[in-house]
Amino acid sequence: MSKAWKKAEIFTTGDVARICCISIAKVISLFEQGLLKGFKIPGSNHRRIPRKSLIEFIKKYNLPFLNKVED
């Protein structure tokens, strides 16, 4: 577990994949379906997930990963 995750305000799709133990492709799919809220970096296909959105997603789906991003 990365201590930086507990301090980060914005997560990459790779971060979210590692935190939630899913593939990056699945994170992108959840993002595109609107189930995981975030934003695309202007001029690219890179996505970012705000801390608040990730925590809401983890809580909404009762995933056991909250300890990775909260103290």
C-alpha positions as CSV (number, residue, x, y, z in Angstrom):
1,M,0.0,0.0,0.0
2,S,1.3,3.4,-0.9
3,K,1.3,6.0,1.9
4,A,1.0,8.6,-0.8
5,W,-2.5,7.4,-1.6
6,K,-3.6,8.6,1.9
7,K,-2.5,12.1,1.0
8,A,-3.3,12.3,-2.7
9,E,-6.2,14.5,-3.8
10,I,-6.2,13.2,-7.4
11,F,-5.7,9.6,-8.6
12,T,-4.7,8.2,-12.0
13,T,-6.6,5.3,-13.5
14,G,-3.5,3.1,-12.6
15,D,-3.7,4.2,-9.0
16,V,-7.4,3.4,-8.8
17,A,-6.8,0.0,-10.4
18,R,-4.1,-0.9,-7.8
19,I,-6.3,0.4,-4.9
20,C,-9.4,-1.5,-6.0
21,C,-7.5,-4.6,-7.3
22,I,-9.0,-4.3,-10.8
23,S,-7.6,-3.6,-14.3
24,I,-7.0,-0.2,-15.7
25,A,-9.4,-1.1,-18.5
26,K,-12.1,-1.8,-15.9
27,V,-11.4,1.6,-14.2
28,I,-11.8,3.3,-17.6
29,S,-15.0,1.4,-18.3
30,L,-16.4,2.5,-14.9
31,F,-15.4,6.1,-15.7
32,E,-17.0,6.0,-19.2
33,Q,-20.2,4.5,-17.7
34,G,-20.3,7.4,-15.2
35,L,-20.0,5.0,-12.2
36,L,-16.7,6.5,-11.2
37,K,-16.6,10.3,-11.4
38,G,-13.6,12.2,-12.6
39,F,-12.3,14.2,-15.5
40,K,-10.2,13.9,-18.6
41,I,-7.0,15.9,-18.9
42,P,-7.6,18.5,-21.7
43,G,-5.9,17.5,-25.0
44,S,-5.4,13.9,-24.0
45,N,-7.3,10.7,-23.1
46,H,-5.8,10.6,-19.6
47,R,-8.4,10.4,-16.8
48,R,-8.1,11.6,-13.2
49,I,-10.3,10.6,-10.3
50,P,-10.6,13.0,-7.3
51,R,-10.2,11.6,-3.8
52,K,-13.8,12.4,-2.9
53,S,-15.1,10.5,-6.0
54,L,-13.0,7.5,-5.2
55,I,-14.1,7.4,-1.6
56,E,-17.8,7.7,-2.6
57,F,-17.3,4.9,-5.2
58,I,-15.7,2.6,-2.6
59,K,-18.5,3.3,0.0
60,K,-21.3,3.1,-2.5
61,Y,-20.3,-0.4,-3.6
62,N,-19.1,-1.4,-0.1
63,L,-15.6,-2.3,-1.4
64,P,-13.0,-3.3,1.2
65,F,-10.4,-0.8,0.1
66,L,-11.2,2.3,2.1
67,N,-8.3,1.8,4.4
68,K,-5.9,2.3,1.4
69,V,-7.1,6.0,0.9
70,E,-8.3,7.0,4.4
71,D,-6.5,7.1,7.8
